[in-house]
Amino acid sequence: MPAAVIRRLAGRVHVERRNGRESVYYIAKSFTPQFAEVSWYERGVLSFGSRWEKVVTEEQFRRLALSFPEAIEGSHQRHPDFRVRGGKIFATLAYPDGKWGMVKLTPEQQEEFVGAEPGVFEPVSGGWGRGGATNVRLKPATKAILRPAMAAAWCNAAPKKLAREFEAGLK
C-alpha cells in the first residue's frame, strides 16, 4: 500500500479484501509510513486477521476491553462498562441485553465501521449515536472485526500521553 494512502488513513479503519477474505485494520494516528510499501503491517498497523475467527461472546468482549492498558470494569445503569484512566468510558456491555455491546467512537470512525460492517455495527439511537456511540451486535461480530473498533474507542477515551504510548508500542 502506498505511503500516501496510509498517511490519509491514519487514525482510521481500513478494510482489505484479498482472495475472497477480508481483513480489518486500525491504523494508529501517530503512524509514520516509512518504508510503508515494504512493511506497513509491522509499523503501527494493528492487524487482526480475517472474519473466519469465531464469534464474540459477552466474556470475550469483556476480556478484549480489559486487555487495553489501564482499563477497568465498572457499572453504568446496571450494566458493565469499561473505562480507562480518568474514568472515561470507552465501551459498555449488555445494553439493552446480552446480545449487544457498545464502543464510543468519533462520528467519523463510526461512519467507517458501520460502512465496513453494517451487520455488526450500528449507531446508537439519538444524540449519543450522533456523537459516535456505536452498538455492536455480538453474534455476527468476530474478534478480528471488534478489536480495531475497541482499540479506536480506547484511544479516544485514554489520556493523550497514554494513547500515544500505546500507539508507539505498535510500531
ChimeraX attribute file (.defattr): number of C-alpha atoms within 10 A of each C-alpha:
attribute: neighborCount
match mode: 1-to-1
recipient: residues
	/A:1	12
	/A:2	12
	/A:3	16
	/A:4	10
	/A:5	11
	/A:6	20
	/A:7	18
	/A:8	11
	/A:9	16
	/A:10	19
	/A:11	18
	/A:12	21
	/A:13	23
	/A:14	19
	/A:15	14
	/A:16	11
	/A:17	10
	/A:18	7
	/A:19	5
	/A:20	5
	/A:21	11
	/A:22	15
	/A:23	17
	/A:24	25
	/A:25	22
	/A:26	23
	/A:27	28
	/A:28	27
	/A:29	20
	/A:30	18
	/A:31	20
	/A:32	16
	/A:33	21
	/A:34	11
	/A:35	11
	/A:36	18
	/A:37	12
	/A:38	13
	/A:39	13
	/A:40	20
	/A:41	16
	/A:42	12
	/A:43	20
	/A:44	22
	/A:45	25
	/A:46	20
	/A:47	17
	/A:48	18
	/A:49	16
	/A:50	17
	/A:51	17
	/A:52	12
	/A:53	13
	/A:54	12
	/A:55	16
	/A:56	21
	/A:57	18
	/A:58	16
	/A:59	10
	/A:60	14
	/A:61	24
	/A:62	20
	/A:63	11
	/A:64	17
	/A:65	27
	/A:66	16
	/A:67	11
	/A:68	17
	/A:69	15
	/A:70	12
	/A:71	20
	/A:72	17
	/A:73	16
	/A:74	14
	/A:75	12
	/A:76	12
	/A:77	7
	/A:78	9
	/A:79	14
	/A:80	16
	/A:81	24
	/A:82	22
	/A:83	23
	/A:84	23
	/A:85	14
	/A:86	10
	/A:87	13
	/A:88	16
	/A:89	23
	/A:90	25
	/A:91	28
	/A:92	25
	/A:93	26
	/A:94	16
	/A:95	16
	/A:96	10
	/A:97	9
	/A:98	13
	/A:99	16
	/A:100	20
	/A:101	24
	/A:102	26
	/A:103	29
	/A:104	26
	/A:105	27
	/A:106	18
	/A:107	16
	/A:108	12
	/A:109	19
	/A:110	28
	/A:111	17
	/A:112	18
	/A:113	26
	/A:114	17
	/A:115	12
	/A:116	16
	/A:117	17
	/A:118	14
	/A:119	13
	/A:120	20
	/A:121	28
	/A:122	20
	/A:123	24
	/A:124	18
	/A:125	11
	/A:126	9
	/A:127	10
	/A:128	12
	/A:129	18
	/A:130	14
	/A:131	16
	/A:132	20
	/A:133	24
	/A:134	30
	/A:135	25
	/A:136	27
	/A:137	20
	/A:138	24
	/A:139	15
	/A:140	16
	/A:141	22
	/A:142	23
	/A:143	23
	/A:144	22
	/A:145	27
	/A:146	24
	/A:147	21
	/A:148	23
	/A:149	29
	/A:150	23
	/A:151	23
	/A:152	26
	/A:153	25
	/A:154	27
	/A:155	23
	/A:156	17
	/A:157	21
	/A:158	25
	/A:159	14
	/A:160	11
	/A:161	9
	/A:162	16
	/A:163	21
	/A:164	15
	/A:165	12
	/A:166	19
	/A:167	20
	/A:168	15
	/A:169	10
	/A:170	16
	/A:171	16
